[in-house]
Amino acid sequence: MIGLRVEGLAHVYSAGAVRALDGVDLEIGPGELMALVGQNGSGKSTLVRHLNGLLRPTEGRVWVDGVDAAGRTVAQLARLVGSVFQDPDRQIFAGSVRAEVEFGPRNLGLTGTQLRAAVAEALAAVGLDGQEDANPFDLGDTRRKLLTLASVLAMGTPVLVLDEPTTGQDARGMGLVRAVIAAAHAAGKTIIAVSHDMNFVAGDFDRIVVLGAGRVILDGAPEEVFAEEQWPLLASTFLEPPLAARVGARLGLGSTPTDGALIRALADRGQQLDGNGAKPPYQPT
């Protein structure tokens, strides 16, 4: 497991016209499950592209596994940080699903049985096993996105960066993405997701970092970030807390950012009312 750290990170695009990051300090411990949220243009994607060397700091430093990333090539960083782009068509290039998924691990030195096993395991994880010979561009948008996830999983990097992994996913795709994240985290990998899906980040991540105008404005557990007292700050970045958190606050249940937590809280309240002789909640027959 490896840790990541950025110190005073700033990035300026277009010869000084756009300051996308403005003095970000952030430490991500080994094995963390962290989501980056914020409005478009807040600096989320810019930040994560510094972790794999696709962008280099205008100011500040990026540390990957205790080493300054400035001294490493993109190829060297790719052994440590695997990134799945928001747009799969910016990542896919091969003529078959198998060749697409083989490319990364092959370049890391895997061959023969090890390579085949890595590819098979990654494709099975995203539900694309049996489609090895398909042309990636014949797949629908949802499956192309899952394919890019498989291509990074096959590399076995200790850090996974996922840019908007749930965008365009149907219920099955959402389930597969969640299962991949849970399995990778259980295996000790560091997971960083960029997302606009507040229900997803609230229910599947242990830490949420909110960016606004290139700076960190909130950083904490979901119940802290989505607590009612933070709603005005979230609104200033055009973000809304998950529905469950808003309903939970209105019912006096506290900050309950997941649907499951809200249902459990409502069930507990119903049991308490029933125990006090009150009418129990409606039960379908």
N, C-alpha and C positions, 0 to 999 in steps of 0.2 A: 504494500500500500504506500502511496506517496501523497504528500501534501502540496498545496499550491498557495502562493502568496503574491499579492500585488501591492506595491508601495508607491504612493503618490502618482498613480498611473494617469497620464493624460494622453489623448490622441487627437490630433488636428487633421482634418481633411481639407482638401482644396486650398492649399497654400495659405492656411490660416483662417479661411472663411467659416469653417464649421469646427467647433471644439466639441467633439462627440463624447469625450471623457475628460473630467476635470478634477484631478487629484483624488482618485479612488484608492482607498486602503481597504484591503479585504484579505482575510486568511481563510482557507478552506482546508480543514483537517483531513487526514487519510480516512477514507471510508465514509465521508459525509454524503448525505442525501439532500441536495440543496437546489432550490429553484430561484431563478432570476426573473423578476416581473417589472413591468413599467410600460408606459405608453410607447408608441412608435417614436423612434428618435431619441429615446432615453439613454441609449448606449449599451443595451444588453448584448446584442450581437457583436458590437465592436469590442466589448470586454472579453468575451469568450474567444474571439479570434486571436487575441494576444496569448492565450494559453497554449496554442499549438503553433505559434510562430507565423500564422498567416498575416498578422499585422505586428508591427514593432512599435514600441512606445515612442511618442514624441517627447514625453517626459516620464520619469519614474522608472521602476523596475518590475520585472515579472520573474518570480522564482518557481521553478518546477522541480520537485523532489530535492529542494535545497540548493539548486544550481541556477544561476542567472540564465534565463532563457536567451538572452542576447548572445551568448556564446555557443548556442546550439542551432543547427540547421532545422528546417521544417521536417526533413526526413528523420532526424534524430528525435525530435519532439513527437513525431507520429508514433514512435514506439511506446510512448507513455500516455499521450492524450489522443483519443479517437474522437472525431467529430462527425456528427450527422447534420448535414445542412438542412435549412428550412425548405428549400426547393430541391427535390430529388434530381431534377433534370440538370442541375449544376454539378452533380456528383457522379451521375451514371454516364458511362462511356462505352462499356463492353458490349459485345454482340450476343452474349447469352447470360442468363442468371448465374450459371456456374462460374463463368469467367469473371464476372463482376465481383463475386464474393471471394474468389481465389486471389484477386490482384493484391489486396493488402497483405494478407498473411504470407503470400509467396515472396513479396518484397521484404518481409521481415525474416525470411530464411526458412519458412516451413516448406517441406516437400513430402511427397509420398503419402504414407498412411496418416501422418500428423496433419497434413494439409487437407486431405479428404475428410478427416474427422472434424476438423474445425469448420469446414464449409457445411457439412451435413448438420452439425449441431446448431450452427447459426441459422440455417434455413428452417430447420424444424422449430426453432424458438419463435420465428415470426410467421409461421404457417405457410411457408413457401416450398417446403419439401415436396418433391415430385414435379417441380417446375424448372429443374436445372437447365433444361435445353431451350426454354422459352427466351424470346428476345425481350429484354427489359422494357423496350419502348412499346411493346404490345400489351404490357400490363397497364391496369388502370392507375390513376393517381395514388390511390390508397396503397396498392401493392408495390408501386415504385418506391414509395416512402419507406415501406417495410423492408424493401430490398436494400436500401442504403443503410438501414439499421443493421441488417444482417452482415453487410460488408464490413462494418466497423466491429461488430461483435466477434467476427471471425479472427480479427487481429489480436484479440485478447489483451487490449491495453488496460492498465490499471485505472485509468480515468476515462469516463464517457461523458461527452458534451453533446446534448441533444437540443437542437434549435427547433422549437415549436413541434414537438413530436406527435402531438394529437391533432394538429390541424388537418382537416379533411378526412379524418378517420371515422369509420362507422363503428357500431358497437363492438363488433368482433375485433376490429383493428385496435380500438381503445383497450380492450381486454388483453390483447397480445402485447401492446406497448407497456401496460402496467405490469404484466407478468415478467417481461424482460427486465424492467427496472428493478422489480422486487428481487428477482434471482441474482442480478448483477450486484445489487447492494448486499444481499446475503452472502455473496462470495467475497465480499470485502472491497469491492470497487468503489471509487469515488464517482458519484453521479451528479452532474450539473445540467439542469434543464432550463432553457429559455422558454417562457410560455405566457400567453395571454389568458389561459384557461384557469380561472381562479378555483373552480371546484377541483380540478386535477391537482394543482399544486397544494391546495389545502389538505386533500385527502391522502396524497402519496409522498409528500416530502416532509422532512423533519425541520428544515430551516428555509426561510424565505427572505430573500434580499430584494428590496424595492429600490429601483433606480429612478431618478428624476433629473433631467437636464445634465446627465453625465456624472451624477454624484449619488452616493448611497444615502437614502433618506430614511430607510427602515431596515432593520435586520433582526430577525428573531424567529421563534417557533410560530407555527400558524396561528395558535390561539393568542399570541401576543400581537402579531402583525394585523390580524383581522379583528382585534378587540374594538369595541364601539368607540372608544376614545381616539382610535387611529383613523376613523372613517373620514374626517375632514382632510387629513393629510393624504390619504389614498385618493380622495376626490380631486385633490389638487393635481394629481398625476393621471386623472381620468380613469381611475380604477375603482371597481366596486367590490366589496367583500362578497364571498359566496352567499347564495340565497340562505343556506342553512345557518350561517353566522348571523344574518340579519333577522331571520325568524327567531332564532335562539335568543338573541338579545331582546327582542320585543316580548318574548314569553318569560323573560327573567331567568333564562337558562344559562346565561353567560355566553362566552364566545365559543360556539360549537361549530367549527368550520367544515365538518364533514357531515354528509347526509346520515351516515351510520351513527355518529355521535348524537345527532339531533333526535333520531328515532329512539335511541336508547334512553335519552333524557326524557322524552315524552312518555315512553313506556314506564320509566321509573316514577314519573309524576302521576301517571294513571294508577299505578299500584298503590301509591301513597294515598291518593284520593279514595280509592276503593277500600283501603284499610281503615279510613276514617269514617266510613259509612256513606261516602259520597257515591253518586252514580258513576259506575265505571265507564271508561271510554267505549265507544261503539265497537262491537265485534261483529264482523260479517258472518253470516250463517253459511 
